[in-house]
Amino acid sequence: MLARIGEGRAALASSRKALEIRRELSTADPINLWKRWDVIQSYATTSNLLAQTGNRSAALEDYRETETLLTNTIDDPTNILLHSYRANAYSEVGESLKIIALQKKTAVGQKRALLLEARSLFQRSLNVLQDMQSKASLSRASSSKLEQVVREIAECNHALEK
């Protein structure tokens, strides 16, 4: 909410604190999948906020941590909420890469690589959301997320054409 009202630095401070707390909770209970997903979502959100506030290297670091956690976290095919967490995490880090790619100081070659990776992340998010939709388990909130992800992919494609 702080980021939406233009308080990016305060939002980032809150996000970092939430990440720290969630990492501690997850470390204390490493088999708890919910706590692990809270950590993943916190890294993704923090990456996005870091990109929005112009901290490129830290945003990329948190993106890489999010990607590692996503890769190493099992899926529970019966848990719809965890599927939406996965879709949201892919979308958040996709957005952070897109923000970095579109900054004026980003070199052309790196811009293209970042946009391709962002598009790939958005596509992964879309795949999860479409799978949920095909199983009639897509909530209203996730349905609007699906539409947003489709727009993000189109924006990446448009930027890549330039």
CORFENTA-V106081 format. One record per residue. N is the residue number from 1. SS is DSSP state (h for helix, s for strand, l for the rest). PHI is phi in whole degrees, -180 to 180 (999 if undefined). PSI is psi in degrees with one decimal (NA if undefined). Layout:
[[N & SS & PHI & PSI] [N & SS & PHI & PSI]]
//
This chain:
[[1 & l & 999 & -38.3] [2 & l & -61 & -40.4] [3 & l & -64 & -37.5] [4 & l & -66 & -27.0] [5 & l & -99 & 13.6] [6 & l & 88 & 12.9] [7 & l & -102 & 61.2] [8 & h & -59 & -42.5] [9 & h & -68 & -40.8] [10 & h & -67 & -38.9] [11 & h & -63 & -41.7] [12 & h & -64 & -43.3] [13 & h & -61 & -42.9] [14 & h & -66 & -40.3] [15 & h & -65 & -41.7] [16 & h & -65 & -40.1] [17 & h & -65 & -43.9] [18 & h & -62 & -41.2] [19 & h & -62 & -45.0] [20 & h & -60 & -46.1] [21 & h & -64 & -45.6] [22 & h & -66 & -36.0] [23 & h & -64 & -42.4] [24 & h & -62 & -45.0] [25 & h & -64 & -41.3] [26 & h & -68 & -39.0] [27 & h & -64 & -37.6] [28 & h & -72 & -21.8] [29 & l & -138 & 68.3] [30 & l & -65 & -17.0] [31 & l & -92 & -3.2] [32 & l & -80 & 107.2] [33 & h & -65 & -35.5] [34 & h & -62 & -43.6] [35 & h & -66 & -37.0] [36 & h & -63 & -42.7] [37 & h & -67 & -32.6] [38 & h & -62 & -38.9] [39 & h & -65 & -45.7] [40 & h & -59 & -48.4] [41 & h & -63 & -37.3] [42 & h & -66 & -42.3] [43 & h & -62 & -43.0] [44 & h & -63 & -45.3] [45 & h & -64 & -43.1] [46 & h & -65 & -40.1] [47 & h & -58 & -45.1] [48 & h & -63 & -46.2] [49 & h & -66 & -37.3] [50 & h & -63 & -42.1] [51 & h & -63 & -42.8] [52 & h & -63 & -32.8] [53 & l & -92 & 5.4] [54 & l & 88 & 9.1] [55 & l & -92 & 79.0] [56 & h & -58 & -51.0] [57 & h & -66 & -41.3] [58 & h & -68 & -36.8] [59 & h & -63 & -43.0] [60 & h & -66 & -37.2] [61 & h & -63 & -45.4] [62 & h & -70 & -31.8] [63 & h & -60 & -48.2] [64 & h & -62 & -38.6] [65 & h & -66 & -41.3] [66 & h & -61 & -46.3] [67 & h & -62 & -43.2] [68 & h & -62 & -46.3] [69 & h & -64 & -41.2] [70 & h & -62 & -43.1] [71 & h & -65 & -36.8] [72 & l & -96 & 8.8] [73 & l & -109 & 126.4] [74 & l & -69 & 155.0] [75 & l & -97 & 142.0] [76 & l & -106 & 101.7] [77 & l & -62 & -15.1] [78 & l & -94 & -6.6] [79 & l & -106 & 102.1] [80 & h & -65 & -38.8] [81 & h & -63 & -40.7] [82 & h & -66 & -31.2] [83 & h & -64 & -41.0] [84 & h & -69 & -33.5] [85 & h & -60 & -44.7] [86 & h & -62 & -46.8] [87 & h & -60 & -43.0] [88 & h & -66 & -41.1] [89 & h & -63 & -45.8] [90 & h & -58 & -43.0] [91 & h & -66 & -43.4] [92 & h & -60 & -48.6] [93 & h & -73 & -28.8] [94 & h & -61 & -43.3] [95 & h & -65 & -39.8] [96 & h & -64 & -40.0] [97 & h & -67 & -37.9] [98 & h & -64 & -42.1] [99 & h & -60 & -47.2] [100 & h & -63 & -43.2] [101 & h & -60 & -37.0] [102 & l & -87 & 0.4] [103 & l & -71 & 144.2] [104 & l & -61 & -31.6] [105 & l & -80 & -2.4] [106 & l & -80 & 127.1] [107 & l & -64 & 150.1] [108 & h & -55 & -47.8] [109 & h & -63 & -41.2] [110 & h & -70 & -35.4] [111 & h & -58 & -47.0] [112 & h & -63 & -45.6] [113 & h & -62 & -42.4] [114 & h & -66 & -40.6] [115 & h & -67 & -38.3] [116 & h & -64 & -42.5] [117 & h & -68 & -40.0] [118 & h & -61 & -45.9] [119 & h & -61 & -40.4] [120 & h & -62 & -41.4] [121 & h & -66 & -42.5] [122 & h & -62 & -37.8] [123 & h & -65 & -40.7] [124 & h & -62 & -41.3] [125 & h & -62 & -45.5] [126 & h & -61 & -42.5] [127 & h & -59 & -43.3] [128 & h & -64 & -45.6] [129 & h & -65 & -40.3] [130 & h & -67 & -35.5] [131 & h & -63 & -43.2] [132 & h & -62 & -41.2] [133 & h & -63 & -42.2] [134 & h & -66 & -23.3] [135 & l & -98 & 11.4] [136 & l & 55 & 36.9] [137 & l & -120 & 17.7] [138 & l & -87 & 119.1] [139 & l & -75 & 170.2] [140 & h & -61 & -42.9] [141 & h & -64 & -42.3] [142 & h & -69 & -28.9] [143 & h & -65 & -41.7] [144 & h & -70 & -30.6] [145 & h & -65 & -39.7] [146 & h & -58 & -46.6] [147 & h & -62 & -39.8] [148 & h & -65 & -41.8] [149 & h & -65 & -39.6] [150 & h & -60 & -42.1] [151 & h & -64 & -40.0] [152 & h & -63 & -41.5] [153 & h & -62 & -43.4] [154 & h & -62 & -40.0] [155 & h & -65 & -40.6] [156 & h & -63 & -45.3] [157 & h & -60 & -42.9] [158 & h & -63 & -45.2] [159 & h & -65 & -34.8] [160 & h & -70 & -27.3] [161 & h & -73 & -22.1] [162 & l & -73 & NA]]
//
